[in-house]
Amino acid sequence: MNNSYRPRGLGGFSLFPPVIKNLIIIDVVVFLLQTLLNNLSFNGIPGWYIIDRWFALNPLSGIDAARQSYNFQVWQLITYQFMHGGIGHIFFNMFALWVFGIEIENMWGSKKFLFFYLLSGVAAGLFYLTLSPLIGIPPAVTIGASGAIYGVLIAFGLFFPDRPIYLYFFIPIKAKYLITILVLIEIIFVNSAGSNIARLAHLGGALAGFIFIMLDKNSVISLKRILNWNFHLNGRNNPFSNLQNPFKKENKNIEEAKFYEINNDQKASKGKVTQEEIDRILDKISESGYQNLTDEEKKILFEASKKAN
């Protein structure tokens, strides 16, 4: 069985689903504006200082380099995610978003993926703001999408734990091992002296992504089966059972993926499933989610997956 990840063309899963495409565009545009402001000043105040003071994530308290109090604003929990400190910073963040995010957005649908991405980024910011003073990290302005990216990394690792990722394009390592190593590195070096990396934000985004998926009943992953997690989250013992799913359509009866046993006679009676039909179903998942497929479409996908394996 070949589990190597190869993005489909435009006929199936989109190489640039809408949210990821727009996130990359926004981040690049903001980075260009940051670069422009680096060379401008307003009434003697550098442009970069103005944009950092109002749109980067400022600490809750403390004094900045200009001997002014930091200027934390609630909206900075969103805006800091679209700012970056250099070409390398934005390139690797956007590359990771594309590589690990496209399959998640195509699977979940754009609305749910956007909510998950921004939530991971907000949680990353809050994690950094509240915990950094407790472990002695000096206050500093924070920028970057890395916290949200770590949420996406965790999602990929949970949904596709055995998917090989090719380091330097030729060294294969399973997603669950690579992502675990990355998280452990963040934990080990969380309070490294002189580091300009907000590792606490990375850990906050990873933790938020993990909690989101573990509590989302529509996210079916092997870890939940190993931990018998669904048993403990069903019925009266589930404190989240009354929460509304913000991604539901008019039909409130959203069901989890089912497995279908299809015998050879059934396969023969239905004839050969064409690639065009499979691509149409995949496009439908991208637009509205797996839960809106008909039973027949789910059976076709299941049959196709058995053939692929």
C-alpha positions in Angstrom: 0.0 0.0 0.0 1.4 3.4 -1.0 0.4 6.2 1.4 2.7 8.8 0.0 1.0 12.2 -0.2 0.7 13.5 -3.7 -1.8 16.3 -4.2 -4.4 15.8 -6.8 -4.9 18.0 -9.8 -7.8 20.4 -10.3 -10.2 17.5 -11.1 -10.1 16.2 -7.5 -8.8 17.8 -4.3 -7.8 21.4 -5.1 -4.1 22.2 -4.9 -5.0 25.6 -3.6 -8.3 25.4 -1.8 -9.9 28.9 -1.2 -9.0 29.5 2.4 -5.3 28.5 2.0 -5.1 30.4 -1.2 -6.5 33.6 0.4 -4.4 33.2 3.6 -1.2 33.0 1.5 -2.3 36.1 -0.5 -3.1 38.1 2.6 0.1 37.2 4.3 2.2 38.1 1.3 0.4 41.5 0.9 0.9 42.3 4.6 4.5 41.3 4.4 5.0 43.7 1.4 3.3 46.5 3.4 5.6 45.8 6.3 8.7 45.9 4.0 7.5 49.3 2.6 6.8 50.7 6.1 10.3 49.7 7.2 11.6 52.5 4.9 9.1 55.2 5.9 8.5 57.4 9.0 5.6 59.5 10.2 6.4 62.6 12.2 9.7 61.0 13.1 8.2 57.7 14.2 9.4 54.7 12.1 6.6 53.0 10.1 7.6 49.5 11.4 7.1 50.8 15.0 3.6 52.0 14.3 2.5 48.8 12.7 4.1 46.6 15.4 2.5 48.8 18.1 -1.0 48.4 16.8 -1.1 45.1 14.9 1.6 42.8 16.2 0.8 40.9 19.4 2.0 43.2 22.3 2.6 41.8 25.8 -0.1 42.5 28.4 2.3 44.7 30.4 5.9 46.0 30.4 8.0 48.7 28.7 9.2 48.6 25.1 12.5 49.7 23.7 11.2 53.3 23.2 10.4 53.4 27.0 6.7 53.3 26.3 4.2 50.8 27.8 3.3 48.0 25.5 0.0 48.5 23.6 -2.0 45.2 23.8 -5.3 45.3 21.9 -7.7 42.3 21.5 -7.6 42.4 17.7 -3.9 41.8 17.8 -4.7 38.1 18.5 -5.8 37.9 14.9 -3.7 40.5 13.1 -0.3 39.2 14.5 -0.9 36.0 12.6 -0.6 37.7 9.2 2.7 39.5 10.0 6.2 38.1 9.5 9.8 39.1 10.2 11.5 38.2 7.0 11.5 36.2 3.8 12.5 32.9 5.4 9.9 33.4 8.1 7.0 33.9 5.7 8.2 31.3 3.2 8.4 28.4 5.6 5.2 29.2 7.3 3.2 29.5 4.0 4.9 26.4 2.6 4.0 24.4 5.7 0.4 25.7 5.5 0.1 24.6 1.9 1.8 21.2 2.4 -0.1 20.1 5.5 -3.2 22.2 5.2 -4.6 21.4 1.8 -5.8 17.9 2.6 -7.3 19.1 5.9 -9.3 21.9 4.2 -10.4 19.6 1.4 -11.6 17.1 4.0 -13.3 19.5 6.4 -14.5 22.2 4.1 -13.3 25.8 4.0 -15.4 27.3 6.8 -14.4 24.7 9.4 -10.7 24.9 8.3 -10.7 28.7 8.6 -12.2 28.6 12.1 -9.7 25.9 13.2 -6.8 27.9 11.8 -7.7 31.2 13.4 -8.6 29.5 16.6 -5.2 27.8 16.8 -3.5 31.2 16.2 -5.6 32.9 18.9 -4.9 30.1 21.4 -1.2 30.3 20.5 -1.2 34.1 21.3 -3.1 33.7 24.6 -0.8 30.8 25.6 2.3 33.0 25.0 0.8 36.1 26.7 -0.3 34.3 29.9 2.5 31.8 30.4 5.6 33.7 29.2 5.8 35.9 32.4 5.3 32.8 34.6 8.5 31.1 33.3 10.6 34.2 33.1 10.5 35.0 29.3 11.1 38.7 28.8 8.1 40.6 27.3 8.4 41.0 23.5 6.3 41.8 20.5 5.2 38.7 18.7 4.4 38.2 15.0 3.9 35.2 12.7 1.5 32.4 11.7 3.6 29.7 13.3 1.1 29.1 16.2 -1.7 28.5 13.7 0.6 26.4 11.6 1.3 24.1 14.5 -2.4 23.6 14.9 -2.5 22.4 11.3 0.5 20.2 11.8 -1.2 18.5 14.7 -4.3 18.0 12.6 -2.3 16.4 9.8 -0.5 14.1 12.3 -3.7 13.0 13.9 -5.6 12.3 10.7 -2.7 10.9 8.7 -0.2 9.5 11.3 1.4 7.0 9.0 1.8 9.3 6.0 5.4 9.6 5.0 6.9 13.1 4.9 10.1 13.5 2.9 12.7 15.5 4.7 14.9 17.4 2.2 12.7 15.7 -0.4 14.3 12.2 0.0 14.4 11.1 3.7 11.0 9.5 4.6 9.6 9.8 8.1 6.1 9.1 9.2 4.0 12.2 10.0 3.3 11.1 13.6 7.1 10.9 14.4 8.1 14.1 12.6 5.4 16.2 14.3 6.1 14.6 17.7 9.8 15.5 17.3 8.9 19.1 16.3 6.7 19.5 19.4 9.4 18.0 21.7 11.9 20.4 20.3 9.6 23.3 21.2 9.2 21.9 24.7 12.9 21.4 25.3 13.9 24.8 24.0 10.8 26.7 25.2 12.9 29.1 27.4 16.2 29.2 25.5 18.2 32.2 26.3 18.5 34.7 23.5 16.0 32.9 21.3 13.8 35.1 19.1 11.3 32.3 18.5 8.0 32.3 20.4 8.0 28.6 21.2 5.2 28.9 23.8 3.0 30.2 20.9 3.9 27.1 18.9 3.0 24.9 21.8 -0.3 26.8 22.4 -1.3 26.4 18.8 -0.5 22.6 18.9 -2.4 22.1 22.1 -5.5 24.0 20.7 -5.4 21.9 17.5 -5.2 18.7 19.6 -8.1 19.6 21.9 -10.3 20.8 19.0 -9.9 17.5 17.1 -10.3 15.3 20.2 -13.6 17.1 21.2 -14.9 17.2 17.6 -17.2 14.2 17.2 -17.0 14.5 13.5 -13.2 14.0 13.5 -12.6 10.3 13.3 -9.0 9.5 14.1 -7.2 6.3 15.2 -6.1 7.9 18.5 -9.7 8.1 19.7 -10.2 4.4 19.0 -7.0 3.5 20.8 -8.0 5.6 23.8 -11.7 4.5 23.6 -12.3 8.2 23.5 -15.8 8.2 21.9 -17.1 6.0 24.7 -16.2 8.6 27.3 -17.5 11.6 25.3 -20.9 10.2 24.5 -24.1 10.6 26.6 -24.4 12.0 30.0 -20.6 12.0 30.7 -19.9 14.4 27.9 -19.8 18.0 29.2 -19.7 19.2 25.6 -22.7 17.3 24.4 -24.9 20.4 24.4 -22.5 22.5 22.3 -23.8 23.6 18.9 -21.7 22.7 15.9 -21.1 26.0 14.2 -20.5 24.2 10.9 -23.8 22.4 10.6 -26.0 23.1 7.6 -29.8 23.2 7.8 -29.7 19.4 8.3 -28.8 18.9 11.9 -28.3 15.2 11.7 -24.7 15.1 10.8 -23.3 11.6 10.8 -19.8 10.2 11.1 -18.2 8.3 8.3 -19.6 4.7 7.9 -17.8 1.7 6.5 -19.6 -0.3 3.9 -19.1 -4.0 3.0 -19.5 -4.3 -0.7 -19.3 -7.8 -2.2 -18.2 -8.7 -5.6 -21.8 -9.1 -7.0 -22.7 -5.6 -5.8 -19.6 -4.2 -7.5 -20.3 -6.0 -10.7 -23.9 -4.8 -10.7 -23.0 -1.2 -10.4 -20.3 -1.3 -13.1 -17.0 0.5 -13.1 -16.8 3.8 -11.1 -15.2 6.5 -13.3 -12.5 8.9 -12.1 -14.8 11.7 -13.1 -17.4 10.5 -10.6 -14.9 10.2 -7.8 -13.6 13.7 -8.6 -17.1 15.1 -8.5 -17.6 13.6 -5.0 -14.3 14.9 -3.8 -15.2 18.4 -5.0 -18.5 18.1 -3.1 -16.6 17.2 0.1 -14.4 20.3 -0.4 -17.4 22.5 -0.8 -19.8 21.2 1.9 -18.0 18.4 3.9 -18.3 14.6 4.0 -21.5 14.7 6.0 -23.5 16.0 3.1 -22.7 13.1 0.8 -25.5 10.7 0.0 -25.2 7.1 1.1 -24.5 6.1 -2.5 -21.7 8.6 -2.8 -20.2 7.3 0.4 -20.3 3.8 -0.8 -18.6 4.8 -4.1 -15.8 6.5 -2.2 -15.4 3.5 0.1 -15.2 1.2 -2.8 -12.7 3.4 -4.6 -10.5 3.6 -1.4 -10.4 -0.2 -1.2 -9.2 -0.5 -4.8 -6.6 2.2 -4.1 -5.2 0.3 -1.1 
